[in-house]
Amino acid sequence: MRTLPRAVAAAFLALALAGCGEQPSSQPSSQQSVTTSDAGDVAATADAAQEASPADSGVAALGVAGQASAKPTSAGPKTAPTQTFGVGVSQFTFSRAGRTLRTLVFYPSTGSVGGSPKSNAPVAAGRFPLVLWSHGLHGSPEGYQGVSAKIAAAGFVVAAPAYPFTNDKADPFNQGDMTNQPADASAVITEVLKLDTKAGAALAGHIETGRVGAAGHSAGGYTTAGMLSGSGRDSRVKGAVIVAGGGMGGKFSGAATPVLFIHGDKDGTVPYSSGKSLYDSCSWPKGFLTLLGGDHGAALFGSTPAAQAVSKTMIDFFRYSLYGDGPAKSRLRGDGTVSGAAKYDGTI
């Protein structure tokens, strides 16, 4: 075990209120539960003052094991769906080294558009990229349901795990366990990808297994950064969105991967400078959406001009990075430029 860099430790302490700005929503009625286990034999414990090395945390091992199962179903750019889908949701219980990972999976469905996600609704025709969504401290998949549902309605499967020691019902709660969450996220990706070929699974034949993205808010943003960093890099991730987050203590590594950063310049929980510093150090294709006067996360929800900029920019970013959709890429700067509300900078 090694001590967290001082700046990172301070950021983790600042994240104690990372659930602020999250808007709760009603829990989906789905009670489907499928228990699986990850093949990686890894230790997964940490406290608030220490961080496991990549080898100890099992992130690297999970990357190798998981990537072996991720056989691309297609290659090259394709046009992302332009329609808005209905949204279905199913609940699963996965596990990694004894860590329970209750996960809501949102997906494009048949039936009416809008409203709350429908429990176990029929899956829409087609194959869809997978996005892993990570919640903030004291957060939950249900609390970010509105965000996950918007992404799913645009033509993506969204897997949202509840991290065992940082979710809103965690007992005990341990924010230092954040360091284990990148490995948890990778394990969930592995298990959801398996559903594409699992006999009888509703999502069988509906997941673009070679097109995987990751995103998260606050502590979930740090978790997403951890999936891109050092020997813990999950090479399946082809596009990432970091909302009000920062670095997990290591530099981004591996193949260049587009990254979108979203941060309020008046964030009182995770300083704007944390996100901006990580953005500045990133040499990959990147974009930075500054929410002018924005706080820690209110713009993830609602219908304000800033919230609309966040939603449009995030969805078109995933259309570009996971579908390879050129028109979506060309819309990014316009999506993120709203007078008095949002400003977009970047190389994409």
DAFENKA-V474690 format. One record per backbone hydrogen bond with DSSP energy under -0.5 kcal/mol. CO is the residue of the C=O (numbers start at 1). NH is the residue of the N-H. Records with the same first field share a line. If there is no record, write none. Layout:
CO->NH + NH
This chain:
2->51
5->9
6->10
7->11
8->12
9->13
10->14
11->15
13->16
14->17
15->18
17->20
19->22
22->24
34->36 + 93
40->42
47->50
49->4
51->2
53->57
54->58 + 59 + 60
56->43
58->62
59->63
60->64
61->65
62->66
63->67
64->68
65->69
66->69 + 70
67->70
69->71
70->72
86->109
87->118
88->107
89->120
90->105
92->103
93->36
94->101
95->38
96->99
98->100
99->96
101->94
102->162
103->92
104->106 + 160
105->90
106->158
107->88
108->124
109->86
118->89 + 121
122->110
128->208
129->157
130->213
131->133 + 159
132->215
133->161
134->217
136->139
139->168
140->144
142->145
144->147 + 148
145->149
146->150
147->151
148->152
149->153
150->154
151->154
152->155 + 156
153->85
155->129
156->158
157->131 + 159
158->106 + 160
159->133 + 161
160->104
161->135 + 163
163->166 + 167
165->174
166->138 + 139
167->170
174->177
175->178
176->179
177->180
178->181 + 182
180->184
181->185
182->186
183->187
184->188
185->189
186->190
187->191
188->192
189->193
190->194
191->195
192->195
193->196
194->197
195->198
196->205
197->199
198->201
201->204
203->206
206->128 + 208
207->209
208->211
210->212
211->130
212->238 + 239
213->132
214->241
215->134
216->243
217->220
218->221 + 222
219->223
220->224
221->225
222->226
223->227
224->227
225->228
226->229
227->234
228->253
229->232
230->233
233->235
234->237
236->212 + 238
238->258
239->214
240->260
241->216 + 243
242->244 + 262
243->218
251->230
258->240
259->287
260->242
261->289
262->244
263->291
264->267
269->271
271->274 + 275
272->276
273->277
274->278
275->279
276->280
277->281
278->282
279->282
285->259
286->347 + 348
287->261
288->290 + 345
289->263 + 291
290->292 + 343
291->265 + 294
294->266
295->264
297->300
298->301
304->308
305->309
306->310
307->311
308->312
309->313
310->314
311->315
312->316
313->317
314->318
315->319
316->320
317->321
318->322 + 323
319->323 + 325
320->324
323->78
324->326
325->329
326->330
327->331
328->331 + 332
329->332
331->335
332->336
334->337
336->338
338->341 + 342
341->292
342->338
343->290
345->288
